[in-house]
Amino acid sequence: MVDINTALNIIKNNPDYRVLTRLKIENLHQFEIAPTGEPLGRLAVIDTETTGLKVDDGDRIIDLSIATCEYGKNSGHLYRVINRYDSLEDPEFPIPPEVTKLTGITDEMVKNKRIEESKIDEVLDGVNLIICHNASFDRGFLEARYPLFTQMHFGCSLNEISWDIWATKSSKLDYLGFRFNLFHDAHRAKADVDMLMMLLSQPTPDQSATALSILIASARKKIWHIQAIDLPFDNKHLAKARGYKWFEGSETVKKSWYIQVEDLDTELEFLKEVGCKHPMFTPITAKERYKPLKEIMQRLNRK
């Protein structure tokens, strides 16, 4: 009878097959040894599972995972996990059946469970960047649960890393894991954090960078949020083709087209050409990025 390791080697050497390995990350996992003398920073990889998609409609976090990691500020290499915090939380109303089906989390599992804010303080001590895989989603829930998150800098591995560098056709965590011959128990916060950390540690195919270094470079950039106030109706198709999106407005903010770009001057010149005479704009850093759009709009219109 062939033992498992021999069988795996036979399959791995056959181009018609691919072997997927279950991802296993130790609580204080070491990805690489940091070279002597490199400046080190701390980041936190975070994932949440929630009762639904809309925090403004009352949906809540039911599963939280935070892994604090040490990384090279210059190299962008992920070195090791130095602290972790994982917790379930009772939303104080029944978990929707479709959420239980997706995550496996039941009302019984979360009954009387609470996220400890003191533990969040502890695990985020010294952290200068939070990374989520879809930060626009997670940030809203995190800020609603604990105000500390409103002051943190966020990066998004879904939107700020060009995963097609690795010849992938999807940016979903499980698909990316398959690309690196890994699989995990998706849709639980800790498992997704483990997978994301492993993906961030991957070098680019040409070995010139890592997934994390690409994200960090993006997070350090300042971008501009531009509101095209009173854009002529006849030219809206030009703005839409350029990537502008429509904001429906609120009690304090006018309806308008908007965009976020790195090159402010070029965009203002475009707006001038299409007849937008009084655009409004504000800088966006990682501290503001991925906050709810209405919050950015309100801040811009208070100026």
C-alpha positions as CSV (number, residue, x, y, z in Angstrom):
1,M,0.0,0.0,0.0
2,V,1.4,3.4,-1.0
3,D,1.8,5.9,1.9
4,I,0.3,9.3,1.7
5,N,3.5,11.2,1.1
6,T,4.6,9.0,-1.8
7,A,1.1,9.3,-3.3
8,L,1.3,13.1,-3.0
9,N,4.7,13.2,-4.7
10,I,3.4,11.1,-7.6
11,I,0.4,13.4,-8.1
12,K,2.4,16.6,-7.7
13,N,4.8,15.5,-10.4
14,N,1.9,14.8,-12.8
15,P,0.9,17.9,-14.8
16,D,-2.7,16.7,-15.1
17,Y,-3.3,17.0,-11.4
18,R,-3.0,19.7,-8.7
19,V,-2.8,19.1,-4.9
20,L,-4.5,21.5,-2.5
21,T,-3.2,21.6,1.0
22,R,-5.3,22.8,4.0
23,L,-3.8,26.0,5.3
24,K,-2.5,25.8,8.8
25,I,-1.2,28.9,10.6
26,E,0.1,28.8,14.1
27,N,-1.2,31.5,16.5
28,L,2.3,33.1,16.5
29,H,3.3,32.0,13.0
30,Q,6.7,33.0,11.6
31,F,6.6,33.7,7.9
32,E,10.2,34.9,7.5
33,I,13.1,36.0,9.8
34,A,13.5,39.7,9.7
35,P,17.0,40.8,8.6
36,T,19.1,42.6,11.2
37,G,18.6,46.4,11.0
38,E,15.5,46.6,9.0
39,P,12.9,49.1,10.5
40,L,9.9,47.1,11.6
41,G,6.2,48.1,11.8
42,R,3.0,46.6,13.0
43,L,-0.1,45.9,11.0
44,A,-3.3,44.1,11.8
45,V,-5.1,41.7,9.5
46,I,-8.8,41.7,10.4
47,D,-11.9,39.9,9.2
48,T,-15.5,40.0,10.4
49,E,-18.6,37.8,9.8
50,T,-21.9,39.7,10.2
51,T,-25.6,39.2,10.4
52,G,-26.0,40.9,7.0
53,L,-24.6,43.5,4.6
54,K,-25.9,46.8,5.9
55,V,-24.6,48.2,9.2
56,D,-27.0,51.2,8.9
57,D,-29.9,48.8,8.9
58,G,-28.9,47.2,12.2
59,D,-26.7,44.3,11.0
60,R,-24.0,43.4,13.5
61,I,-20.7,41.6,13.8
62,I,-21.0,38.0,15.1
63,D,-17.4,36.8,14.5
64,L,-14.2,38.9,14.7
65,S,-10.6,37.9,14.2
66,I,-7.6,40.2,14.5
67,A,-3.9,39.1,13.9
68,T,-1.2,41.7,14.7
69,C,1.8,41.1,12.5
70,E,5.4,42.5,12.3
71,Y,6.5,43.6,8.9
72,G,9.4,45.3,7.2
73,K,8.7,49.0,6.6
74,N,11.2,49.1,3.7
75,S,10.9,45.6,2.2
76,G,7.1,45.1,2.7
77,H,7.8,41.5,3.9
78,L,5.5,39.9,6.4
79,Y,7.6,38.5,9.2
80,R,5.6,37.1,12.1
81,V,2.3,37.1,14.0
82,I,2.9,38.7,17.4
83,N,-0.6,38.8,18.9
84,R,-4.1,37.6,18.1
85,Y,-7.7,38.1,19.3
86,D,-10.7,36.1,18.2
87,S,-14.2,36.4,19.5
88,L,-17.8,35.6,18.7
89,E,-20.5,38.2,19.7
90,D,-24.2,37.9,20.4
91,P,-26.1,40.3,18.1
92,E,-29.0,40.1,20.5
93,F,-31.4,39.0,17.7
94,P,-31.6,35.7,15.8
95,I,-29.0,35.1,13.2
96,P,-30.6,34.9,9.7
97,P,-30.7,31.3,8.5
98,E,-28.8,32.1,5.3
99,V,-25.9,33.5,7.5
100,T,-25.8,30.3,9.6
101,K,-25.8,28.3,6.4
102,L,-22.9,30.3,5.0
103,T,-20.8,30.6,8.2
104,G,-21.9,27.7,10.3
105,I,-22.4,30.2,13.2
106,T,-25.6,29.5,15.2
107,D,-27.5,31.4,17.8
108,E,-26.3,28.9,20.4
109,M,-22.7,29.5,19.5
110,V,-22.9,33.3,20.1
111,K,-25.3,33.2,23.1
112,N,-24.0,35.7,25.8
113,K,-20.7,36.1,23.9
114,R,-19.2,39.6,23.9
115,I,-16.2,41.1,22.1
116,E,-13.9,42.6,24.8
117,E,-12.9,46.1,23.8
118,S,-9.9,46.0,26.2
119,K,-8.6,43.0,24.2
120,I,-9.0,45.0,21.0
121,D,-7.0,47.8,22.6
122,E,-4.3,45.3,23.5
123,V,-4.0,43.6,20.2
124,L,-3.9,46.9,18.2
125,D,-1.3,48.6,20.4
126,G,1.4,50.0,18.1
127,V,-0.5,49.1,14.9
128,N,-0.2,51.7,12.1
129,L,-2.3,49.9,9.3
130,I,-5.3,47.7,9.3
131,I,-5.7,45.3,6.3
132,C,-9.1,43.8,5.3
133,H,-10.1,41.9,2.2
134,N,-12.9,44.4,1.3
135,A,-12.2,47.2,3.7
136,S,-15.3,49.2,2.5
137,F,-17.4,46.5,4.1
138,D,-15.4,45.7,7.3
139,R,-14.5,49.2,8.2
140,G,-18.1,50.3,8.6
141,F,-18.9,47.4,10.9
142,L,-15.7,47.9,12.9
143,E,-16.3,51.6,13.4
144,A,-19.9,51.0,14.5
145,R,-18.8,48.4,17.0
146,Y,-15.9,50.3,18.5
147,P,-15.0,54.0,17.9
148,L,-11.2,53.3,18.1
149,F,-11.4,52.1,14.5
150,T,-12.5,55.5,13.3
151,Q,-8.9,56.8,13.9
152,M,-7.1,53.9,12.3
153,H,-5.5,53.7,8.8
154,F,-7.0,51.1,6.5
155,G,-5.7,49.2,3.5
156,C,-7.7,46.9,1.2
157,S,-6.2,43.7,-0.2
158,L,-9.2,43.3,-2.5
159,N,-8.9,46.7,-4.2
160,E,-5.2,47.7,-3.7
161,I,-3.4,44.6,-5.0
162,S,-3.5,43.7,-8.7
163,W,-3.9,39.9,-8.2
164,D,-3.9,39.4,-11.9
165,I,-0.1,39.7,-11.6
166,W,-0.3,36.0,-10.4
167,A,-2.5,35.1,-13.4
168,T,-5.7,34.9,-11.3
169,K,-9.2,35.6,-12.7
170,S,-10.8,36.3,-9.3
171,S,-9.9,38.2,-6.2
172,K,-12.0,36.1,-3.8
173,L,-10.0,34.6,-0.9
174,D,-10.8,31.0,-1.6
175,Y,-9.9,31.4,-5.3
176,L,-6.6,33.1,-4.5
177,G,-5.9,30.3,-2.1
178,F,-6.4,27.8,-4.9
179,R,-3.9,29.7,-7.0
180,F,-1.3,29.0,-4.3
181,N,-2.4,25.4,-3.9
182,L,-4.1,26.1,-0.5
183,F,-7.7,25.8,0.8
184,H,-9.3,26.8,4.0
185,D,-12.6,26.8,5.9
186,A,-14.0,30.0,4.3
187,H,-16.5,32.3,5.9
188,R,-15.1,32.1,9.4
189,A,-13.2,35.1,10.5
190,K,-10.1,33.4,11.8
191,A,-9.8,31.1,8.8
192,D,-10.1,34.1,6.4
193,V,-7.5,36.1,8.4
194,D,-5.1,33.1,8.2
195,M,-5.6,32.9,4.4
196,L,-5.1,36.6,3.9
197,M,-1.9,36.6,5.9
198,M,-0.5,33.8,3.8
199,L,-1.5,35.6,0.6
200,L,0.1,38.9,1.7
201,S,3.4,37.0,2.3
202,Q,3.5,35.8,-1.3
203,P,6.3,37.2,-3.6
204,T,5.4,38.5,-7.0
205,P,6.3,36.1,-9.9
206,D,9.4,38.1,-10.7
207,Q,10.4,38.2,-7.0
208,S,10.7,42.0,-7.1
209,A,8.0,42.6,-4.4
210,T,5.4,41.0,-2.2
211,A,1.6,41.3,-2.2
212,L,2.0,43.2,1.1
213,S,4.6,45.6,-0.3
214,I,2.2,46.5,-3.2
215,L,-0.6,47.2,-0.7
216,I,1.6,49.3,1.6
217,A,2.8,51.4,-1.4
218,S,-0.9,52.0,-2.3
219,A,-1.9,52.8,1.2
220,R,0.8,55.4,1.5
221,K,-0.5,57.4,-1.5
222,K,-2.8,60.4,-1.2
223,I,-5.8,60.4,-3.5
224,W,-8.4,63.0,-4.2
225,H,-12.1,62.8,-3.8
226,I,-13.7,65.1,-6.4
227,Q,-17.4,66.1,-6.5
228,A,-18.5,67.4,-9.9
229,I,-21.0,69.9,-8.6
230,D,-23.5,71.2,-11.3
231,L,-22.0,69.1,-14.1
232,P,-24.0,69.9,-17.3
233,F,-26.5,67.2,-18.0
234,D,-25.5,66.9,-21.6
235,N,-22.0,65.9,-20.5
236,K,-22.8,63.3,-17.9
237,H,-22.0,60.5,-20.3
238,L,-18.4,61.8,-20.6
239,A,-18.0,61.7,-16.8
240,K,-19.6,58.3,-16.6
241,A,-17.3,56.9,-19.3
242,R,-14.3,58.3,-17.3
243,G,-15.3,56.4,-14.2
244,Y,-17.4,58.9,-12.3
245,K,-20.2,57.5,-10.1
246,W,-23.5,59.0,-9.1
247,F,-24.2,60.1,-5.5
248,E,-27.9,60.3,-4.7
249,G,-27.4,63.1,-2.2
250,S,-28.7,63.5,1.3
251,E,-30.2,66.2,3.5
252,T,-26.9,68.1,3.7
253,V,-25.2,67.1,0.4
254,K,-26.3,67.8,-3.2
255,K,-26.7,65.1,-5.8
256,S,-23.6,64.9,-8.0
257,W,-21.1,62.8,-9.9
258,Y,-17.9,61.9,-8.0
259,I,-14.6,60.2,-8.5
260,Q,-11.4,59.4,-6.6
261,V,-8.1,59.8,-8.4
262,E,-4.4,60.4,-7.8
263,D,-3.9,63.1,-10.3
264,L,-5.9,66.2,-9.2
265,D,-4.7,68.6,-11.8
266,T,-5.6,66.4,-14.8
267,E,-9.1,65.7,-13.4
268,L,-9.8,69.4,-12.8
269,E,-8.8,70.2,-16.3
270,F,-11.2,67.5,-17.6
271,L,-14.0,69.0,-15.5
272,K,-13.3,72.4,-16.9
273,E,-13.5,71.1,-20.4
274,V,-16.9,69.5,-19.8
275,G,-18.3,72.7,-18.2
276,C,-18.1,71.9,-14.5
277,K,-17.2,75.3,-13.2
278,H,-17.1,74.7,-9.4
279,P,-15.9,71.2,-8.5
280,M,-15.2,70.4,-4.9
281,F,-12.3,68.2,-3.8
282,T,-10.6,66.9,-0.7
283,P,-7.5,64.7,0.0
284,I,-8.1,61.2,1.1
285,T,-5.5,59.2,3.0
286,A,-5.6,55.7,4.4
287,K,-7.1,57.2,7.5
288,E,-10.2,58.3,5.6
289,R,-10.2,55.7,2.8
290,Y,-13.0,53.1,2.9
291,K,-15.2,55.2,5.2
292,P,-18.8,55.4,4.1
293,L,-19.2,57.6,1.1
294,K,-21.8,59.8,2.8
295,E,-19.3,60.6,5.5
296,I,-16.7,61.8,3.0
297,M,-19.3,63.8,1.2
298,Q,-20.5,65.5,4.3
299,R,-16.9,66.4,5.3
300,L,-16.3,67.9,1.9
301,N,-19.5,69.9,1.9
302,R,-18.7,71.4,5.4
303,K,-15.7,73.2,4.0
